Amino acid sequence: MRWGMTRATAALLMLLSAGCTSSAPLVSIEVSTTATGHHLALVPARGARINARARPAFERADGKVLYFDAQGITTDSSYYTTEPFLDLADPEPPRGLVRVGVCPAGERVCRVVTLKL
């Protein structure tokens, strides 16, 4: 009897873990080199929206926090309509964490996503 419970538990765990596989990321970050440093741009997944009420932040490895900006936001100031960006005047590649609120397509709740640079 005990063996049967173990097999059933293992089968259930396999099914649950199969359903928990990660899907496409909600947001990605594009880093490009500029004449004066680096340009960071946040690119939401198709249909996802980036929360403008909680500005995306870059937490540098030295502890300094810098905020992303964008040219356009929705009329209710809730979401960015253009990709948020941050220009860094540093020749060294950026190191730290980017935290951004993203609302997946078809959902009304935003999630905080942390991206490591």
Secondary structure, 3 states (H helix, E strand, C coil): CHHHHHHHHHHHHHHHHHHCCCCCCCEEEEEEECCCCEEEEEEECCCCEEECCCCCEEEECCCCEEECECCCECCCCCEECCCCEEEECCCCCCCEEEEEEEECCCCCCCEEEEEEC
